[in-house]
Amino acid sequence: MTKILIKGVLKTWKEDRGFGFISPDGGGKDIFIHISALKGTSRRPVTGDVIYYQSARDNRGKFKAVNAHIEGVEILEDKAAGLFHTNKRILLIALGILLIAAAAAAVVYST
């Protein structure tokens, strides 16, 4: 089941500590956001950014933002996933060359 995205404005941001608080558009208490909730964004957040997020409880029962992104800011591909795809391509190319070489050797040895 997909959780609904909530929209809010980043009210405060402590760059040196990597966290801040979002003021939800629907009102209510400000919600904590940590930089780890913004994985893959192409830039760091700044006060005033519109943030879309899901809400979850932390280990102390307090609400926090998770799976967040900044409106209008590009989300970059996960570096580990990109490395996997690059290595996979190289492996497939090497496998193709190996199969061609094996076929050529079979033709040479069969004659």
N, CA, C and O atoms as a DFTB+ gen file, in Angstrom:
444 C
 N C O
     1  1       0.837      -1.173       0.000
     2  2       0.000       0.000       0.000
     3  2       0.890       1.247       0.000
     4  3       1.843       1.327       0.775
     5  1       0.588       2.208      -0.855
     6  2       1.370       3.425      -0.975
     7  2       0.887       4.461       0.028
     8  3      -0.310       4.730       0.129
     9  1       1.814       5.031       0.760
    10  2       1.463       6.100       1.675
    11  2       1.266       7.396       0.900
    12  3       1.926       7.629      -0.113
    13  1       0.369       8.223       1.374
    14  2       0.082       9.507       0.749
    15  2       1.218      10.481       1.039
    16  3       1.757      10.517       2.145
    17  1       1.576      11.278       0.016
    18  2       2.577      12.312       0.209
    19  2       1.924      13.539       0.830
    20  3       0.838      13.953       0.425
    21  1       2.593      14.104       1.805
    22  2       2.141      15.314       2.478
    23  2       3.007      16.461       1.966
    24  3       4.199      16.284       1.713
    25  1       2.406      17.622       1.818
    26  2       3.133      18.798       1.337
    27  2       3.327      19.771       2.488
    28  3       2.429      19.974       3.305
    29  1       4.507      20.369       2.543
    30  2       4.777      21.373       3.553
    31  2       5.922      22.269       3.131
    32  3       6.537      22.063       2.084
    33  1       6.201      23.262       3.953
    34  2       7.284      24.202       3.675
    35  2       8.355      24.028       4.747
    36  3       8.055      23.936       5.938
    37  1       9.601      23.986       4.305
    38  2      10.714      23.858       5.242
    39  2      10.833      25.167       6.026
    40  3      11.240      26.197       5.489
    41  1      10.472      25.101       7.288
    42  2      10.416      26.273       8.160
    43  2      11.793      26.645       8.696
    44  3      12.167      27.817       8.721
    45  1      12.548      25.624       9.128
    46  2      13.908      25.855       9.618
    47  2      14.818      24.754       9.083
    48  3      14.373      23.634       8.829
    49  1      16.091      25.083       8.916
    50  2      17.077      24.096       8.491
    51  2      18.408      24.414       9.131
    52  3      18.918      25.526       8.991
    53  1      18.978      23.448       9.833
    54  2      20.296      23.579      10.450
    55  2      21.283      22.789       9.588
    56  3      21.457      21.583       9.761
    57  1      21.914      23.487       8.672
    58  2      22.828      22.851       7.709
    59  2      23.953      22.100       8.413
    60  3      24.324      21.001       8.000
    61  1      24.492      22.687       9.469
    62  2      25.617      22.063      10.173
    63  2      25.219      20.767      10.875
    64  3      26.077      19.932      11.162
    65  1      23.929      20.591      11.155
    66  2      23.464      19.394      11.856
    67  2      22.659      18.465      10.949
    68  3      22.389      17.323      11.317
    69  1      22.273      18.951       9.755
    70  2      21.577      18.103       8.788
    71  2      20.128      17.799       9.110
    72  3      19.623      16.731       8.764
    73  1      19.449      18.740       9.775
    74  2      18.035      18.523      10.039
    75  2      17.295      19.854      10.136
    76  3      17.898      20.923      10.230
    77  1      15.960      19.750      10.110
    78  2      15.129      20.933      10.233
    79  2      13.698      20.529      10.534
    80  3      13.420      19.399      10.934
    81  1      12.792      21.485      10.331
    82  2      11.383      21.242      10.593
    83  2      10.529      21.761       9.446
    84  3      10.781      22.827       8.885
    85  1       9.509      20.971       9.117
    86  2       8.573      21.298       8.045
    87  2       7.273      21.758       8.679
    88  3       6.795      21.167       9.647
    89  1       6.707      22.824       8.120
    90  2       5.381      23.284       8.523
    91  2       4.385      22.676       7.532
    92  3       4.367      23.091       6.373
    93  1       3.558      21.712       7.941
    94  2       2.626      21.063       7.016
    95  2       1.600      22.052       6.459
    96  3       1.119      22.923       7.183
    97  1       1.267      21.915       5.173
    98  2       0.278      22.803       4.545
    99  2      -1.079      22.730       5.236
   100  3      -1.781      23.737       5.324
   101  1      -1.452      21.565       5.721
   102  2      -2.750      21.392       6.362
   103  2      -2.797      21.895       7.794
   104  3      -3.825      21.774       8.460
   105  1      -1.709      22.451       8.270
   106  2      -1.643      22.918       9.643
   107  2      -1.163      21.812      10.570
   108  3      -0.808      20.723      10.118
   109  1      -1.155      22.086      11.831
   110  2      -0.694      21.118      12.814
   111  2       0.733      21.380      13.219
   112  3       1.343      22.370      12.817
   113  1       1.264      20.460      14.035
   114  2       2.620      20.594      14.562
   115  2       3.650      20.478      13.446
   116  3       3.458      19.756      12.468
   117  1       4.753      21.211      13.620
   118  2       5.883      21.073      12.697
   119  2       6.411      19.656      12.794
   120  3       6.332      19.019      13.844
   121  1       6.953      19.167      11.682
   122  2       7.459      17.797      11.639
   123  2       8.962      17.808      11.382
   124  3       9.453      18.560      10.540
   125  1       9.672      16.981      12.101
   126  2      11.120      16.844      11.996
   127  2      11.495      16.214      10.656
   128  3      10.828      15.291      10.188
   129  1      12.566      16.719      10.045
   130  2      13.125      16.085       8.842
   131  2      14.643      16.037       8.972
   132  3      15.287      17.030       9.312
   133  1      15.195      14.868       8.695
   134  2      16.646      14.674       8.683
   135  2      17.105      14.589       7.239
   136  3      16.329      14.185       6.373
   137  1      18.329      14.954       6.961
   138  2      18.866      14.922       5.596
   139  2      18.741      13.534       4.972
   140  3      18.624      13.420       3.752
   141  1      18.762      12.487       5.781
   142  2      18.656      11.125       5.243
   143  2      17.287      10.859       4.610
   144  3      17.151       9.921       3.826
   145  1      16.274      11.663       4.934
   146  2      14.952      11.512       4.327
   147  2      14.935      12.038       2.898
   148  3      13.990      11.779       2.152
   149  1      15.977      12.777       2.510
   150  2      16.055      13.393       1.183
   151  2      17.099      12.719       0.308
   152  3      17.811      13.391      -0.439
   153  1      17.197      11.403       0.393
   154  2      18.192      10.656      -0.381
   155  2      18.031      10.920      -1.872
   156  3      16.921      10.917      -2.405
   157  1      19.154      11.147      -2.529
   158  2      19.161      11.277      -3.979
   159  2      18.842      12.652      -4.515
   160  3      18.831      12.830      -5.733
   161  1      18.578      13.650      -3.660
   162  2      18.297      14.986      -4.186
   163  2      19.588      15.624      -4.688
   164  3      20.668      15.373      -4.154
   165  1      19.461      16.445      -5.714
   166  2      20.642      17.024      -6.350
   167  2      21.207      18.222      -5.590
   168  3      22.281      18.720      -5.927
   169  1      20.487      18.688      -4.566
   170  2      21.020      19.771      -3.732
   171  2      20.484      19.644      -2.310
   172  3      19.512      18.933      -2.057
   173  1      21.125      20.333      -1.408
   174  2      20.701      20.361      -0.002
   175  2      19.473      21.268       0.123
   176  3      19.296      22.187      -0.675
   177  1      18.637      21.012       1.114
   178  2      17.459      21.853       1.300
   179  2      17.814      23.221       1.878
   180  3      18.849      23.386       2.523
   181  1      16.937      24.201       1.637
   182  2      17.072      25.529       2.217
   183  2      15.717      25.951       2.766
   184  3      14.674      25.502       2.289
   185  1      15.742      26.803       3.755
   186  2      14.503      27.306       4.346
   187  2      13.615      27.892       3.245
   188  3      14.082      28.641       2.387
   189  1      12.333      27.538       3.287
   190  2      11.379      28.009       2.283
   191  2      11.084      26.991       1.191
   192  3      10.124      27.160       0.439
   193  1      11.892      25.932       1.088
   194  2      11.635      24.885       0.094
   195  2      10.288      24.217       0.364
   196  3       9.898      24.022       1.515
   197  1       9.588      23.870      -0.712
   198  2       8.381      23.056      -0.596
   199  2       8.834      21.608      -0.589
   200  3       9.533      21.162      -1.499
   201  1       8.433      20.873       0.442
   202  2       8.849      19.485       0.637
   203  2       7.633      18.579       0.569
   204  3       6.602      18.858       1.181
   205  1       7.761      17.495      -0.177
   206  2       6.754      16.433      -0.190
   207  2       7.352      15.270       0.588
   208  3       8.507      14.902       0.373
   209  1       6.575      14.696       1.483
   210  2       7.113      13.661       2.355
   211  2       6.003      12.723       2.822
   212  3       4.813      12.997       2.668
   213  1       6.440      11.617       3.392
   214  2       5.549      10.710       4.093
   215  2       5.876      10.837       5.576
   216  3       6.989      11.206       5.950
   217  1       4.910      10.533       6.394
   218  2       5.089      10.661       7.837
   219  2       5.245       9.282       8.468
   220  3       4.541       8.337       8.113
   221  1       6.178       9.185       9.407
   222  2       6.399       7.930      10.141
   223  2       6.785       8.289      11.568
   224  3       7.176       9.420      11.859
   225  1       6.669       7.317      12.439
   226  2       7.064       7.537      13.842
   227  2       8.499       7.058      14.035
   228  3       8.907       6.032      13.491
   229  1       9.253       7.823      14.820
   230  2      10.610       7.386      15.147
   231  2      10.550       6.409      16.325
   232  3       9.462       6.060      16.784
   233  1      11.697       5.975      16.808
   234  2      11.721       4.967      17.876
   235  2      11.232       5.501      19.228
   236  3      11.054       4.729      20.170
   237  1      11.018       6.809      19.323
   238  2      10.455       7.391      20.550
   239  2       8.979       7.757      20.381
   240  3       8.370       8.346      21.275
   241  1       8.406       7.399      19.212
   242  2       6.988       7.666      18.980
   243  2       6.673       9.024      18.391
   244  3       5.503       9.352      18.196
   245  1       7.696       9.825      18.102
   246  2       7.479      11.148      17.515
   247  2       7.422      11.027      15.997
   248  3       8.060      10.158      15.404
   249  1       6.640      11.921      15.376
   250  2       6.534      11.895      13.915
   251  2       7.760      12.534      13.279
   252  3       8.342      13.483      13.803
   253  1       8.131      11.976      12.123
   254  2       9.240      12.510      11.339
   255  2       8.902      12.346       9.862
   256  3       8.056      11.529       9.499
   257  1       9.558      13.116       9.024
   258  2       9.387      13.010       7.579
   259  2      10.300      11.906       7.051
   260  3      11.454      11.790       7.462
   261  1       9.766      11.097       6.135
   262  2      10.543      10.057       5.456
   263  2      10.208      10.105       3.965
   264  3       9.202      10.693       3.570
   265  1      11.053       9.487       3.142
   266  2      10.822       9.409       1.689
   267  2      10.458      10.778       1.119
   268  3       9.471      10.920       0.397
   269  1      11.256      11.768       1.447
   270  2      10.959      13.151       1.086
   271  2      11.684      13.579      -0.182
   272  3      12.721      13.025      -0.547
   273  1      11.108      14.582      -0.843
   274  2      11.806      15.236      -1.950
   275  2      11.412      16.708      -1.991
   276  3      10.355      17.099      -1.496
   277  1      12.273      17.504      -2.582
   278  2      12.077      18.950      -2.668
   279  2      11.402      19.254      -4.002
   280  3      11.847      18.788      -5.051
   281  1      10.340      20.029      -3.955
   282  2       9.621      20.385      -5.182
   283  2      10.560      21.061      -6.177
   284  3      11.271      22.006      -5.832
   285  1      10.555      20.565      -7.418
   286  2      11.354      21.156      -8.479
   287  2      12.824      20.798      -8.475
   288  3      13.579      21.296      -9.310
   289  1      13.250      19.947      -7.555
   290  2      14.660      19.568      -7.473
   291  2      14.822      18.145      -7.989
   292  3      14.103      17.232      -7.584
   293  1      15.781      17.980      -8.891
   294  2      16.027      16.682      -9.514
   295  2      16.443      15.636      -8.490
   296  3      17.191      15.917      -7.553
   297  1      15.941      14.426      -8.693
   298  2      16.346      13.292      -7.871
   299  2      17.354      12.494      -8.680
   300  3      17.053      12.030      -9.780
   301  1      18.544      12.337      -8.136
   302  2      19.619      11.628      -8.824
   303  2      19.494      10.136      -8.612
   304  3      18.931       9.683      -7.615
   305  1      20.021       9.376      -9.553
   306  2      20.041       7.916      -9.426
   307  2      20.945       7.532      -8.275
   308  3      21.990       8.145      -8.056
   309  1      20.539       6.522      -7.550
   310  2      21.354       6.009      -6.453
   311  2      22.709       5.582      -7.012
   312  3      22.765       4.822      -7.979
   313  1      23.796       6.057      -6.419
   314  2      25.135       5.754      -6.920
   315  2      25.419       4.261      -6.926
   316  3      26.019       3.753      -7.873
   317  1      25.005       3.558      -5.902
   318  2      25.246       2.114      -5.838
   319  2      24.480       1.404      -6.943
   320  3      25.008       0.488      -7.574
   321  1      23.240       1.816      -7.182
   322  2      22.443       1.198      -8.244
   323  2      23.055       1.503      -9.606
   324  3      23.082       0.641     -10.485
   325  1      23.550       2.735      -9.783
   326  2      24.186       3.110     -11.045
   327  2      25.445       2.294     -11.293
   328  3      25.707       1.871     -12.419
   329  1      26.216       2.076     -10.248
   330  2      27.426       1.262     -10.366
   331  2      27.066      -0.166     -10.739
   332  3      27.740      -0.778     -11.567
   333  1      26.014      -0.702     -10.139
   334  2      25.568      -2.051     -10.463
   335  2      25.196      -2.146     -11.936
   336  3      25.593      -3.092     -12.617
   337  1      24.435      -1.170     -12.436
   338  2      24.016      -1.210     -13.839
   339  2      25.211      -1.070     -14.774
   340  3      25.252      -1.717     -15.820
   341  1      26.181      -0.237     -14.413
   342  2      27.382      -0.088     -15.236
   343  2      28.155      -1.399     -15.272
   344  3      28.558      -1.848     -16.345
   345  1      28.366      -2.015     -14.121
   346  2      29.082      -3.292     -14.069
   347  2      28.320      -4.382     -14.812
   348  3      28.933      -5.250     -15.433
   349  1      27.010      -4.349     -14.757
   350  2      26.189      -5.335     -15.456
   351  2      26.381      -5.204     -16.967
   352  3      26.484      -6.208     -17.672
   353  1      26.430      -3.967     -17.460
   354  2      26.654      -3.750     -18.898
   355  2      28.015      -4.288     -19.324
   356  3      28.134      -4.953     -20.353
   357  1      29.037      -3.996     -18.526
   358  2      30.389      -4.473     -18.840
   359  2      30.416      -6.003     -18.849
   360  3      31.024      -6.612     -19.729
   361  1      29.769      -6.608     -17.886
   362  2      29.705      -8.064     -17.810
   363  2      29.009      -8.652     -19.034
   364  3      29.469      -9.651     -19.588
   365  1      27.906      -8.042     -19.458
   366  2      27.186      -8.541     -20.643
   367  2      28.025      -8.394     -21.915
   368  3      28.012      -9.280     -22.770
   369  1      28.742      -7.298     -22.043
   370  2      29.616      -7.105     -23.209
   371  2      30.721      -8.156     -23.203
   372  3      31.009      -8.763     -24.235
   373  1      31.342      -8.372     -22.042
   374  2      32.407      -9.378     -21.938
   375  2      31.872     -10.764     -22.255
   376  3      32.541     -11.546     -22.929
   377  1      30.682     -11.075     -21.780
   378  2      30.068     -12.373     -22.061
   379  2      29.802     -12.540     -23.551
   380  3      30.017     -13.619     -24.105
   381  1      29.336     -11.476     -24.201
   382  2      29.100     -11.529     -25.647
   383  2      30.383     -11.781     -26.425
   384  3      30.403     -12.583     -27.358
   385  1      31.452     -11.093     -26.037
   386  2      32.749     -11.293     -26.700
   387  2      33.243     -12.718     -26.475
   388  3      33.777     -13.341     -27.393
   389  1      33.068     -13.233     -25.269
   390  2      33.476     -14.606     -24.958
   391  2      32.705     -15.617     -25.812
   392  3      33.288     -16.577     -26.316
   393  1      31.415     -15.405     -25.972
   394  2      30.610     -16.315     -26.795
   395  2      31.023     -16.270     -28.262
   396  3      31.071     -17.305     -28.926
   397  1      31.317     -15.096     -28.763
   398  2      31.779     -14.961     -30.151
   399  2      33.128     -15.667     -30.325
   400  3      33.344     -16.367     -31.314
   401  1      34.033     -15.479     -29.357
   402  2      35.347     -16.124     -29.423
   403  2      35.198     -17.645     -29.360
   404  3      35.899     -18.362     -30.074
   405  1      34.296     -18.141     -28.517
   406  2      34.078     -19.586     -28.406
   407  2      33.512     -20.139     -29.711
   408  3      33.910     -21.217     -30.154
   409  1      32.591     -19.410     -30.321
   410  2      32.014     -19.860     -31.599
   411  2      33.078     -19.869     -32.686
   412  3      33.129     -20.797     -33.494
   413  1      33.924     -18.852     -32.716
   414  2      34.994     -18.790     -33.716
   415  2      35.984     -19.936     -33.511
   416  3      36.435     -20.547     -34.479
   417  1      36.320     -20.227     -32.257
   418  2      37.240     -21.332     -31.968
   419  2      36.617     -22.664     -32.370
   420  3      37.322     -23.545     -32.862
   421  1      35.338     -22.825     -32.176
   422  2      34.672     -24.065     -32.556
   423  2      34.714     -24.269     -34.052
   424  3      34.897     -25.389     -34.528
   425  1      34.545     -23.182     -34.799
   426  2      34.602     -23.266     -36.264
   427  2      36.021     -23.628     -36.711
   428  3      36.185     -24.471     -37.593
   429  1      37.034     -23.018     -36.130
   430  2      38.430     -23.264     -36.511
   431  2      38.805     -24.714     -36.193
   432  3      39.422     -25.378     -37.027
   433  1      38.450     -25.217     -35.018
   434  2      38.820     -26.564     -34.622
   435  2      38.005     -27.646     -35.311
   436  3      38.446     -28.794     -35.370
   437  1      36.833     -27.316     -35.830
   438  2      36.013     -28.332     -36.483
   439  2      36.431     -28.567     -37.929
   440  3      36.005     -29.551     -38.534
   441  1      37.232     -27.712     -38.481
   442  2      37.682     -27.874     -39.870
   443  2      39.034     -28.538     -39.976
   444  3      39.538     -28.739     -41.081
